[in-house]
């Protein structure tokens, strides 16, 4: 129980830290996630502001996602699109996945149809969260 409370407090501290940075600097805040070491670093430009160990990723590791439900954490560059504060993981950060590149790869491999591809591209072009229900 103490571990869960500590983890929650750390996540709140990160959120407050992110909110306290000026608008100009916000563009330089990013997350580096090492899926092999299970470490997440909050960065401001090249400086590590805070580091979290023992993060959770998909049961089947990270890499190219073949389909929804494959328990693979996608690799790539994503933006945080939403935060679920009532998640069973305490805080869940939803990303703007799939990216344009992910959609293109899936289309080329026959894993995504043209209609779904177009919806994903439209979402990115219009600063929207891409559909989260693609196959």
C-alpha positions in Angstrom: 0.0 0.0 0.0 2.8 2.4 0.9 4.5 1.6 -2.5 1.2 2.5 -4.3 0.9 5.8 -2.4 4.5 6.7 -3.1 4.1 5.9 -6.8 0.9 8.1 -6.9 2.7 11.0 -5.1 5.6 10.8 -7.6 3.2 10.9 -10.5 1.5 13.9 -9.0 4.9 15.6 -8.5 5.7 15.0 -12.2 2.4 16.5 -13.3 2.9 19.6 -11.1 6.4 19.9 -12.4 5.2 19.8 -16.0 2.5 22.3 -15.3 4.9 24.7 -13.6 7.2 25.1 -16.6 6.7 28.1 -18.8 4.9 27.9 -22.1 8.1 28.4 -24.1 9.9 25.6 -22.3 6.9 23.2 -22.6 7.9 22.6 -26.2 11.2 21.2 -24.9 9.7 18.8 -22.3 9.7 15.2 -23.5 9.7 11.7 -22.1 12.4 9.1 -22.8 11.1 5.6 -22.2 13.6 2.8 -22.1 11.5 -0.3 -22.7 14.4 -2.7 -22.0 15.4 -1.2 -18.6 11.8 -0.2 -17.8 12.8 3.4 -17.0 10.9 6.6 -17.8 12.7 10.0 -17.7 11.1 13.4 -17.9 13.4 15.6 -19.8 13.7 19.4 -20.3 15.8 19.7 -23.5 18.7 17.3 -22.6 18.4 17.5 -18.8 16.7 14.7 -16.9 14.2 16.3 -14.4 12.9 13.1 -12.9 13.4 9.4 -13.4 11.0 6.5 -12.8 12.1 2.9 -12.6 10.1 -0.3 -12.9 7.5 1.1 -15.3 5.0 -1.2 -17.0 4.8 -1.9 -20.7 3.0 -4.5 -22.8 3.4 -8.2 -21.7 5.0 -9.0 -25.1 7.6 -6.1 -24.9 7.9 -3.3 -27.4 8.1 -3.1 -31.1 5.8 -3.0 -34.2 2.2 -3.6 -33.2 0.6 -6.1 -35.5 -3.0 -5.8 -34.1 -4.9 -4.4 -31.2 -4.7 -6.6 -28.2 -1.2 -8.0 -29.0 0.1 -6.7 -25.7 3.0 -5.0 -27.5 4.0 -1.4 -26.5 4.6 0.5 -29.8 7.9 2.2 -30.3 8.1 5.6 -31.9 7.6 9.3 -31.2 4.3 10.2 -29.7 2.6 13.0 -27.8 0.5 12.6 -24.7 -3.0 13.0 -25.9 -4.9 12.4 -22.7 -4.5 11.4 -19.1 -6.7 8.9 -17.3 -6.5 9.7 -13.5 -8.9 6.9 -12.6 -6.9 4.1 -14.3 -6.1 0.9 -12.5 -2.5 2.0 -13.1 -3.0 5.1 -11.0 -2.3 7.4 -13.9 -2.5 6.3 -17.5 -1.0 8.4 -20.3 -2.7 7.9 -23.6 -0.6 8.7 -26.7 -1.5 10.0 -30.1 -0.9 6.5 -31.4 -0.9 5.3 -34.2 1.4 7.8 -35.7 1.4 8.6 -39.4 4.4 6.3 -39.8 2.7 3.5 -37.9 -0.4 3.8 -40.1 1.7 3.8 -43.3 3.6 0.6 -42.1 0.3 -1.1 -41.3 -1.3 -0.1 -44.6 1.8 -1.4 -46.5 1.6 -4.7 -44.6 -2.1 -5.1 -45.3 -3.0 -4.7 -41.6 -5.0 -1.5 -42.1 -7.5 -0.6 -44.8 -7.5 2.7 -46.7 -10.5 4.1 -44.8 -8.9 3.6 -41.4 -5.6 4.9 -42.7 -7.3 8.1 -43.9 -9.0 8.6 -40.5 -5.6 8.4 -38.8 -4.0 10.8 -41.2 -7.0 13.2 -40.9 -6.7 13.1 -37.1 -3.0 14.0 -37.1 -3.5 16.8 -39.7 -6.2 18.3 -37.5 -4.5 17.9 -34.2 -7.0 15.3 -33.0 -6.4 12.0 -31.2 -6.2 9.3 -33.9 -8.9 6.5 -33.7 -8.1 4.2 -30.9 -10.2 1.3 -32.2 -8.3 0.2 -35.3 -7.8 -3.5 -35.7 
